[in-house]
Amino acid sequence: MPDTISITVPAKTTTCFVVATEREPGDARLAMRHRLAEPFAAAVSERLGTSRLAVTSYPADGSPWDLAAATAAEEADTESEARVRKAVHHIGVTALLPVSDQPFGAQVARAVARALAGAVAGVVVDLHTAQILPQTPGEKPHFALADDWLGVSLPPEEGHCSNGDDSINGCSCVEFTTRGLRRFGLPELQMSGVACPHDLAALNIMRTTAQRLMPIAQLPGQQILSPFLPLASDDLAAFWGVKESLWTDGPLPVRLTSLGPRLLGVGPPPTFQGTLNEWLWDELPPVMYELLGCITDPVPS
């Protein structure tokens, strides 16, 4: 195993959202501006029409964006999926951003997409995660990866195996691969061979690892990583945008492996002698098996 892992954070990254609508866009940009709140309104005035914030519109049958694989972030939201399929217009919001402008620049682009969707009764598709975003009144001013920036989630219940074996190593059905980290210049993460009973614990490991790597997104150029990454309680808390401590024990070490130019594997450290699923069962803080979500801390006014 190499002593280090080398990744390259590009100087600029592109983020793109597409509004799918059945209405004629008309002067949607003007209507969009009235729906924007600070701090995004001022930023849009400075950026709109530049490479840092471009808005373009196409008939759906001539669109450069293929939304056929877009799925709702919330499983029960089949209505939004149907609206994407029936859309007759696509409005794209694209931003080419220096890493120093992340994640705020991506928030500005998504705020514009949400405002456009409100103006034309459309739905927003995040091209990086291939997810249809939940409909909300506007973009939150604070940033948290948990706010639909990371496209990794539990598999559907019907995706679980039916062999009835709930033992620690009963199966290896689940594979997690993140989507969305590349917009911040980071490689995506993958964990495979997870047994169905451990899927939530593995998901929380992926979330925590993604958050741990986020500071590197501010450093363009070649970055040298240790293959051993200590995950702390603060990392999982920051993923959810909360300040409370989520476990009291020390850091949880994980091992990173290079699986490709833009993909890192996540697994147990080499000091653990058992299987991946034994590690997930034996070594993780209990919160990893319990935490489905957190209420974001309010931002002081």
Secondary structure by P-SEA (a helix, b strand, c coil): cccbbbbbbccbbbbbbbbbbcccccaaaaaaaaacccaaaaaaaaccccccbbbbbbccccccccccccccccccaaaaaaaaaaccbbbbbbbbccccccaaaaaaaaaaaaaaaaaacbbbbccccccccccccccccccccccccccccccccccccccccccccccccbbbbbcccccccbbbbbbccccccaaaaaaaaaaaaaaaaccccccccbbbbbcbbbbcaaaaaaaaccccccccccbbbbbbbbccccbbbbbbcccccccaaaaaacccccccccccccccccccc
